[in-house]
Amino acid sequence: MDSRIPYDDYPVVFLPAYENPPAWIPPHERVYHPDYNNELTQFLPRIVTLKKPPGAQLGFNIRGGKASQLGIFISKVIPDSDAHRAGLQEGDQVLAVNDVDFQDIEHSKAVEILKTAREISMRVRFFPYSKCHYLFYLPGRALGRNFTDC
């Protein structure tokens, strides 16, 4: 049996538009120039803690899950919500919630965990390309359109 996956069965991912590189800057000036900033701390995993009163929403939407093979991502953060004030942002990948691994979890299970917890400790990392409106497709089924209010 051939174990290769046909090309048409791979998810389609639309990449962001091409961005021209910055103008050339002499090496001795690059240290002070924002286009050459090597500060990568914004991409490191961080912990966001939220407390949810009974019946309240968390203030963000998620998308993705095991079926999309891409993990769970924050697709929208409601301005001035607790999630916004705690530093959650669109494009964050949810790595874990209350020590439950979210990297290979069903969308519905992720929603259930988020909706039922009163105190939430989320390990997230900023993943800016998820902010683009990718459409993820698997054969016969469109994914990435199941936005869920939390």
C-alpha positions as CSV (number, residue, x, y, z in Angstrom):
1,M,0.0,0.0,0.0
2,D,1.3,3.4,-0.9
3,S,1.7,5.5,2.2
4,R,2.2,8.8,0.4
5,I,-0.6,11.4,0.7
6,P,-1.9,12.7,-2.6
7,Y,-1.1,16.3,-3.2
8,D,-4.7,17.3,-3.2
9,D,-5.2,16.0,0.3
10,Y,-2.8,18.5,1.9
11,P,-4.3,21.6,3.6
12,V,-4.1,24.8,1.6
13,V,-2.5,27.7,3.4
14,F,-2.6,31.2,1.9
15,L,0.6,33.1,2.8
16,P,0.6,36.9,3.5
17,A,1.5,39.2,0.7
18,Y,5.2,39.7,-0.1
19,E,6.8,42.5,2.0
20,N,9.8,44.3,0.5
21,P,12.9,44.3,2.7
22,P,13.9,47.5,4.4
23,A,16.4,49.9,2.8
24,W,20.0,49.1,3.2
25,I,21.5,50.5,6.4
26,P,25.2,50.5,7.2
27,P,26.1,47.8,9.8
28,H,27.3,50.3,12.4
29,E,23.8,52.0,12.3
30,R,21.7,48.8,12.5
31,V,21.9,48.4,16.2
32,Y,19.8,51.5,16.7
33,H,17.4,51.0,13.8
34,P,13.9,49.4,14.4
35,D,14.0,47.5,11.1
36,Y,16.9,45.5,12.4
37,N,15.7,44.8,15.9
38,N,16.6,41.3,17.0
39,E,14.3,41.4,20.1
40,L,12.4,38.1,19.9
41,T,10.8,38.1,23.3
42,Q,7.4,38.9,21.9
43,F,7.5,35.4,20.3
44,L,8.4,33.5,23.5
45,P,5.6,31.6,25.4
46,R,4.0,33.5,28.1
47,I,1.3,32.9,30.8
48,V,-2.0,34.8,30.7
49,T,-4.3,34.4,33.7
50,L,-8.0,35.2,33.6
51,K,-10.8,34.9,36.2
52,K,-14.3,34.4,34.8
53,P,-17.4,35.3,36.9
54,P,-20.3,32.8,36.5
55,G,-22.2,33.5,33.3
56,A,-19.6,35.9,31.9
57,Q,-17.6,35.6,28.7
58,L,-13.8,35.5,28.5
59,G,-13.6,38.2,25.8
60,F,-12.0,36.3,23.0
61,N,-12.7,33.9,20.1
62,I,-10.7,30.9,19.1
63,R,-10.4,29.0,15.8
64,G,-8.6,25.8,14.7
65,G,-8.2,22.5,16.5
66,K,-7.1,19.0,15.8
67,A,-9.0,18.7,12.5
68,S,-7.1,21.7,11.0
69,Q,-3.8,20.2,12.1
70,L,-2.7,23.7,13.1
71,G,-3.6,24.1,16.8
72,I,-5.9,26.5,18.6
73,F,-5.4,30.2,17.9
74,I,-7.0,33.4,19.2
75,S,-8.9,34.9,16.3
76,K,-10.4,37.9,18.0
77,V,-10.0,39.8,21.3
78,I,-12.8,42.0,22.4
79,P,-11.4,45.5,23.2
80,D,-11.5,46.5,26.9
81,S,-12.3,42.9,27.9
82,D,-10.4,41.1,30.7
83,A,-8.6,39.1,28.0
84,H,-7.5,42.3,26.3
85,R,-6.3,43.8,29.6
86,A,-4.4,40.6,30.4
87,G,-2.4,40.9,27.2
88,L,-4.1,38.3,25.0
89,Q,-3.9,39.3,21.3
90,E,-5.1,38.1,17.9
91,G,-2.6,35.7,16.5
92,D,-1.7,34.1,19.9
93,Q,-1.4,30.3,19.7
94,V,-2.9,28.6,22.8
95,L,-0.3,26.0,23.9
96,A,-2.0,24.9,27.1
97,V,-4.9,25.9,29.4
98,N,-4.8,24.9,33.1
99,D,-2.0,22.4,32.3
100,V,-4.1,20.7,29.5
101,D,-2.1,20.6,26.2
102,F,-3.9,22.5,23.5
103,Q,-1.6,21.7,20.6
104,D,-3.5,18.6,19.4
105,I,-7.0,19.1,20.9
106,E,-10.4,19.0,19.2
107,H,-12.0,22.5,18.8
108,S,-15.1,21.4,20.8
109,K,-13.0,20.1,23.7
110,A,-11.0,23.3,23.8
111,V,-14.3,25.4,24.0
112,E,-15.6,23.1,26.7
113,I,-12.5,23.6,28.9
114,L,-12.5,27.4,28.4
115,K,-16.2,27.8,29.1
116,T,-16.4,25.6,32.2
117,A,-13.2,26.9,34.0
118,R,-13.6,29.8,36.5
119,E,-9.9,30.5,36.7
120,I,-7.8,30.1,33.6
121,S,-4.1,30.0,33.2
122,M,-3.2,30.0,29.5
123,R,0.3,29.4,28.1
124,V,0.3,31.2,24.7
125,R,2.8,32.4,22.2
126,F,2.4,35.1,19.6
127,F,2.3,33.7,16.1
128,P,1.7,36.7,13.7
129,Y,1.0,34.8,10.5
130,S,-2.2,33.3,12.1
131,K,-3.6,36.9,12.1
132,C,-3.9,36.7,8.3
133,H,-7.2,35.2,7.2
134,Y,-6.0,31.8,6.2
135,L,-8.5,29.3,4.9
136,F,-7.6,25.7,5.8
137,Y,-9.0,23.0,3.7
138,L,-9.1,19.3,4.0
139,P,-10.8,17.1,1.3
140,G,-14.4,18.0,1.2
141,R,-14.4,20.1,4.3
142,A,-13.5,23.8,4.9
143,L,-11.9,24.5,8.2
144,G,-10.9,27.7,10.0
145,R,-14.4,29.2,9.8
146,N,-15.7,27.8,13.1
147,F,-15.2,31.0,15.2
148,T,-16.4,30.4,18.8
149,D,-17.2,33.0,21.4
150,C,-15.7,32.2,24.7
